[in-house]
């Protein structure tokens, strides 16, 4: 199931359809939304460029 980004973030400037949410940049595919969250062992923000390159 897809949903518009505006359903998750009301003030989004763009409104692409989001296919899936993921915390793992290695799992990102076209249409996914990567949630870059700092964790205890890995900081997801360090993997934003990788996620963008995957879709």
SULHU-V367663 format. One record per residue. RES is the residue in one small letter. SS is DSSP state (H for helix, E for strand, C for the rest). PHI is phi in radians with two decimals (none if undefined). D_FIRST is the distance of its C-alpha to the first C-alpha in Angstrom with 2 decimals. Layout:
# SULHU-V367663
res=RES ss=SS phi=PHI d_first=D_FIRST
res=RES ss=SS phi=PHI d_first=D_FIRST
This chain:
# SULHU-V367663
res=x ss=C phi=none d_first=0.00
res=x ss=C phi=-1.83 d_first=3.78
res=x ss=E phi=-2.59 d_first=6.79
res=x ss=E phi=-1.14 d_first=10.45
res=x ss=H phi=-0.99 d_first=12.75
res=x ss=H phi=-1.10 d_first=15.01
res=x ss=H phi=-1.26 d_first=12.99
res=x ss=H phi=-1.59 d_first=13.89
res=x ss=C phi=-2.30 d_first=17.22
res=x ss=C phi=-1.02 d_first=18.93
res=x ss=C phi=-1.78 d_first=21.60
res=x ss=C phi=-1.12 d_first=19.71
res=x ss=C phi=-1.38 d_first=21.83
res=x ss=C phi=-2.12 d_first=19.05
res=x ss=C phi=-2.35 d_first=15.63
res=x ss=C phi=-1.24 d_first=13.47
res=x ss=E phi=-1.38 d_first=9.71
res=x ss=E phi=-1.74 d_first=8.62
res=x ss=C phi=-1.48 d_first=6.44
res=x ss=E phi=-2.74 d_first=8.10
res=x ss=E phi=-1.75 d_first=11.30
res=x ss=E phi=-2.54 d_first=14.39
res=x ss=C phi=-1.76 d_first=18.07
res=x ss=C phi=-1.89 d_first=19.42
res=x ss=H phi=-1.06 d_first=20.23
res=x ss=H phi=-1.26 d_first=20.91
res=x ss=H phi=-1.70 d_first=17.32
res=x ss=C phi=-1.16 d_first=16.01
res=x ss=C phi=-2.24 d_first=14.55
res=x ss=C phi=-0.89 d_first=14.04
res=x ss=C phi=1.63 d_first=11.30
res=x ss=E phi=-1.50 d_first=11.55
res=x ss=E phi=-1.99 d_first=13.39
res=x ss=E phi=-1.50 d_first=16.47
res=x ss=C phi=-1.74 d_first=18.07
res=x ss=C phi=-1.50 d_first=21.77
res=x ss=C phi=-1.94 d_first=23.41
res=x ss=E phi=-1.27 d_first=27.06
res=x ss=C phi=-2.07 d_first=27.66
res=x ss=C phi=-1.20 d_first=30.85
res=x ss=C phi=-1.92 d_first=31.09
res=x ss=C phi=-2.29 d_first=28.84
res=x ss=E phi=-1.72 d_first=28.15
res=x ss=H phi=-1.00 d_first=24.69
res=x ss=H phi=-1.13 d_first=26.18
res=x ss=H phi=-1.29 d_first=28.35
res=x ss=H phi=-2.01 d_first=25.41
res=x ss=H phi=-1.08 d_first=23.88
res=x ss=H phi=-1.05 d_first=25.62
res=x ss=H phi=-1.09 d_first=24.33
res=x ss=H phi=-1.09 d_first=20.68
res=x ss=H phi=-1.09 d_first=21.34
res=x ss=H phi=-1.21 d_first=23.01
res=x ss=H phi=-1.62 d_first=20.05
res=x ss=C phi=2.41 d_first=17.62
